[in-house]
Structures are given as structure tokens and as C-alpha cells.
Amino acid sequence: MALFNKLNTPVFLKEVSDTTQYINRLKELQDRATGKVKDDIAREINLANYGEIGEKNIAFELKNSGMPMYIIHDLRLEFEELSAQIDYVVVTRKLVFLIECKNLFGNIDVDNQGNFVRKYSWNGRTIKEGVYSPITQNQRHLDVLKQMKRADKKNAITKMLLDKHFGDFHKSIVVLANPKTVLNVKYAKRDVKDKIIRGDQLIQYIKDALKKSKELTNSDTEMEEWAQRLLALHIPNQTDYAKKFEDLIDRVTNDSEKEAVIEKNGGFHD
């Protein structure tokens, strides 16, 4: 009952992520790299730094919300052949919010098909590249979580109820964490526009969603149990995303050593 609820501040059940470790790994490889590989790693570090800053901006908003909630940062799910890495899961007394954080820089255009295109400058060049739709990405996260919950249901009736009401309790939000991001959604469809918000709008968005929700209010204990069940689904990520750069460095190093041997032998090799 609400009468016995005492929690009035946000609580992080998991605050760390893999991003910082990834950046440190890239910096180590950058020291070994040369030429184009070194430049590619520098660009990757720059992008990763932007992502980390964006996640910290969202954490700041959540920490200063003054709202009772449980927060899980960087929740990774696996189910059969599916996987999902969710930037933030926010569990409130009524709803669960899955937040996809994008600290996009440059100009972002969204067309009437929902395609995202980013333009930015790098080393005096203008880079134009497609960006995987964060809306589609977060919907996939929701689908993975739904499939995991559905697999736990024992009979057809409980599965049917989950299918019917899952969307009532779980909400997807795409948050643009960089206040300097220029977003052009002039030609985007309405349902796309409604699913993207700025970082400084996040808390008000959550408050409005809770106010509109007709779901029953859980107690502090029930809210924490809900969050702990989600946290228990977390699977640590074992993928080494920096390995592709390490392989390139090793390849370049081996080629250089071979060329040195050939040159030493007067241009001939065995």
C-alpha cells in the first residue's frame, strides 16, 4: 500500500557499463597502431567517448529526478539466438521504461521511411553515414524481453495475457543525450517523432507516462522485486569489440616485418 511506501529517491541496482573498459582498450591499441589504422581507432574512441558522455548525461537526469525508481544501467539479455543490450532500464511503481541513449553529434535526418542519416566533420572531411534506427533497436530489445518472459509462462492463458498487456507495463524511449544534436524530422512519420525525446525532457516524460497509466501502483517491495527479477536476467558481455583493430595492427606489423626481411635480402625472399 502507498501508505507504507518510504522510497522517494532513485536507486541504481547496476551503474557500471562496458563502455569505459572498451575506451581504455582502444587507447592501448592506438599506441601500437600507425597510419590509417591509428586514425580509425581515434575515430572509434571519439564515437565511444560521445556514447559514454551521453550515458552519463542520462544518469545525471535520473539521479536528480527525485522520484522513487530502480535503475539498471547496461542490461544485457540473451534468449535462444537473440540478444539485447539495453542502456537503461527504469523500474517505477507502475511502469518499466527501456531507454536507448544516443549521444549523436552532427546533423541527423530522419526520412518518411524511418531511416536515420548522420552528417559530421572529421579531419576536414564531411562524413555522411546511415545510422541503425534507435527506435527499431529499442523495439528489438522489448521483443527479446517479452520472449524471455513469455518462455517462463506455464500455460496458454498466461502467455495470452502477457501478449495482451506487455505493452501496458513496458515503455520504449529513445533519448538524444547531446543538446547540440541537430535533428531534422520534418519528413518523419508521427509515430517516429513521438518516440524520440531530448535528455532534458526525460523526467517529465516519465512523470507524464505514469500520470496517464491506469495500472495499479506497486509497493516499494514489489517495485524492488520487479527490478531485481530484471537484473537477474543480465548476462555479462564477453565479446571483444576491439579485437578487429588488434587484428589489423598485427597484420600491418607482420607485413612490415616481411618487407624488412625482403629488403635485407636484396629484394628476394625464400
C-alpha positions in Angstrom: 0.0 0.0 0.0 1.1 3.5 -0.8 0.7 4.4 2.9 3.8 2.3 3.8 5.9 3.4 0.8 9.0 5.3 2.0 11.3 5.3 -1.0 11.4 8.8 -2.6 14.7 8.8 -4.4 16.2 6.8 -7.3 18.3 3.7 -6.6 20.9 2.3 -9.0 21.0 -1.5 -8.8 23.7 -1.5 -11.6 25.6 1.6 -12.5 28.7 0.3 -14.4 28.9 -0.4 -18.1 31.4 -1.8 -20.6 32.0 1.5 -22.4 34.8 2.7 -20.1 36.7 -0.6 -20.4 36.2 -0.5 -24.2 37.7 3.0 -24.5 40.7 2.1 -22.4 41.3 -1.0 -24.5 41.2 1.2 -27.7 43.7 3.7 -26.3 46.1 0.8 -25.6 45.8 -0.3 -29.2 46.1 3.3 -30.5 49.6 3.5 -29.0 50.6 0.4 -31.1 48.9 1.5 -34.3 50.2 3.5 -37.3 48.7 5.2 -40.4 45.1 4.6 -41.3 44.5 2.1 -38.5 45.6 4.6 -35.9 43.2 7.2 -37.4 40.4 4.6 -37.5 40.9 3.8 -33.8 41.0 7.6 -33.0 37.6 7.9 -34.7 36.2 4.9 -32.8 37.5 6.4 -29.5 35.8 9.7 -30.3 32.5 7.9 -31.0 32.8 5.8 -27.9 33.5 8.9 -25.8 30.4 10.6 -27.1 28.4 7.5 -26.2 29.8 7.4 -22.7 29.1 11.2 -22.2 25.5 10.6 -23.3 25.0 7.8 -20.8 26.4 10.0 -18.0 24.0 12.7 -19.0 21.1 10.3 -18.7 22.4 9.0 -15.4 22.6 12.6 -14.1 18.9 13.2 -15.1 17.8 10.0 -13.4 19.8 10.6 -10.2 18.3 14.1 -9.9 14.8 13.1 -10.7 13.7 13.0 -7.0 11.5 10.1 -8.0 11.2 6.6 -6.5 12.6 4.2 -9.0 15.1 1.4 -9.5 17.7 1.8 -12.3 19.7 -0.8 -14.2 22.5 0.5 -16.4 23.7 -1.6 -19.4 21.4 -4.6 -19.0 22.3 -7.4 -21.4 19.8 -10.1 -22.3 20.2 -13.4 -24.2 17.4 -15.7 -25.3 18.0 -18.6 -27.7 19.6 -16.9 -30.7 18.6 -13.4 -29.7 20.4 -10.8 -27.6 19.8 -7.2 -26.5 21.9 -4.6 -24.7 19.7 -2.0 -23.0 21.3 1.3 -22.0 18.9 1.9 -19.1 16.0 0.1 -17.5 14.0 2.2 -15.2 11.5 0.5 -12.9 8.8 2.6 -11.3 5.8 1.7 -9.2 3.7 1.4 -12.3 5.8 1.0 -15.4 9.2 -0.2 -16.7 11.0 2.1 -19.2 13.6 0.8 -21.6 15.8 3.7 -22.6 18.0 3.7 -25.6 20.6 6.5 -25.2 22.0 8.2 -28.3 24.6 11.0 -27.9 24.6 11.7 -31.7 26.6 14.6 -33.0 26.3 16.5 -36.3 23.1 16.7 -38.3 20.6 13.8 -38.1 17.9 13.5 -40.8 15.0 11.1 -40.5 13.0 10.4 -43.6 9.5 9.2 -44.1 10.6 5.6 -44.1 12.2 6.0 -40.6 15.8 5.9 -41.9 18.4 7.8 -39.8 21.3 9.6 -41.6 24.1 11.3 -39.8 26.4 14.1 -41.2 29.5 15.3 -39.4 33.0 16.5 -40.0 36.2 14.5 -39.3 39.7 15.6 -40.2 38.4 18.2 -42.6 36.1 15.8 -44.4 32.3 15.6 -44.3 31.2 12.1 -43.3 27.7 11.0 -44.2 26.5 7.6 -42.9 23.4 5.7 -42.2 22.6 5.1 -38.5 20.7 2.0 -37.4 17.3 3.2 -36.3 17.4 3.6 -32.5 13.6 3.1 -32.5 13.9 -0.2 -34.3 16.8 -1.2 -32.0 14.9 -0.5 -28.8 11.8 -2.3 -30.1 14.0 -5.3 -30.7 15.1 -5.0 -27.0 11.5 -5.0 -26.0 10.8 -8.1 -28.1 13.7 -10.0 -26.6 12.5 -9.2 -23.0 9.0 -10.2 -24.0 10.1 -13.5 -25.4 12.1 -14.3 -22.2 9.1 -13.5 -20.0 6.8 -15.5 -22.3 9.0 -18.6 -22.0 8.5 -18.5 -18.3 4.7 -18.7 -18.5 3.3 -22.2 -17.8 0.2 -22.2 -19.9 -1.6 -20.7 -22.9 -3.8 -18.3 -20.8 -0.8 -16.7 -19.0 1.0 -16.4 -22.3 -2.1 -14.8 -23.9 -2.3 -12.3 -21.0 1.3 -11.4 -21.4 0.9 -10.8 -25.1 -2.1 -8.6 -24.4 -0.7 -6.5 -21.6 3.1 -6.4 -22.0 2.9 -3.1 -23.8 0.8 -1.6 -21.0 3.7 -2.1 -18.5 6.8 -1.7 -20.7 7.6 1.5 -22.5 10.3 2.3 -25.0 12.1 5.7 -25.0 14.9 6.9 -27.4 16.7 9.7 -25.7 19.0 12.1 -27.5 21.6 13.0 -24.8 23.6 15.6 -26.8 21.9 19.0 -26.5 23.8 20.2 -29.6 22.4 17.5 -31.9 20.6 18.9 -34.9 17.6 16.7 -35.6 15.5 17.0 -38.7 12.3 15.0 -38.5 10.3 17.1 -41.0 9.5 14.2 -43.1 9.4 11.5 -40.4 6.1 9.8 -39.5 4.3 10.8 -36.4 4.9 7.5 -34.5 8.7 8.1 -35.1 8.6 11.7 -33.8 6.7 10.6 -30.7 9.3 8.0 -29.7 12.3 10.4 -29.6 12.9 12.9 -26.8 15.7 15.2 -25.6 17.6 14.3 -22.4 16.2 17.3 -20.6 12.7 16.0 -21.3 13.2 12.5 -19.9 12.0 13.0 -16.3 8.9 14.9 -17.4 8.2 12.2 -20.0 8.3 9.6 -17.3 6.1 11.6 -15.0 3.5 12.2 -17.7 3.5 8.5 -18.6 2.9 7.5 -15.0 0.1 10.0 -14.7 -1.6 8.6 -17.8 -1.1 5.0 -16.8 -4.2 3.2 -15.4 -2.1 0.4 -14.0 -2.2 -0.3 -10.2 0.6 1.2 -8.1 3.1 -1.3 -6.7 4.6 -1.0 -3.2 8.2 -0.3 -2.6 8.8 -4.0 -2.0 7.0 -5.1 -5.2 8.9 -2.4 -7.2 12.2 -3.6 -6.0 11.3 -7.3 -6.6 10.3 -6.3 -10.1 13.7 -4.6 -10.7 15.7 -7.5 -9.1 14.0 -10.0 -11.4 15.1 -8.0 -14.4 18.6 -7.6 -13.1 18.8 -11.4 -12.6 18.4 -11.7 -16.4 21.7 -9.9 -17.0 24.4 -11.8 -18.9 27.9 -10.2 -18.9 29.1 -9.4 -22.4 32.2 -11.5 -23.4 32.6 -10.0 -26.9 35.9 -8.2 -27.5 34.8 -5.4 -29.9 38.3 -4.0 -30.1 39.8 -7.3 -31.5 39.2 -6.2 -35.1 41.6 -3.3 -34.6 44.1 -5.6 -32.8 44.0 -8.0 -35.8 44.6 -5.1 -38.2 47.6 -3.9 -36.2 49.1 -7.4 -36.1 48.5 -7.8 -39.9 50.3 -4.5 -40.6 53.1 -5.4 -38.2 53.6 -8.8 -39.9 53.6 -7.2 -43.4 56.2 -4.6 -42.3 58.4 -7.3 -40.9 58.2 -9.3 -44.1 59.1 -6.3 -46.2 62.0 -5.6 -43.9 63.3 -9.1 -44.4 62.8 -8.9 -48.2 64.7 -5.6 -48.3 67.5 -7.0 -46.2 67.8 -9.9 -48.6 68.2 -7.5 -51.6 64.6 -7.7 -52.7 64.4 -11.5 -52.7 62.6 -13.8 -50.3 62.5 -17.6 -49.8 
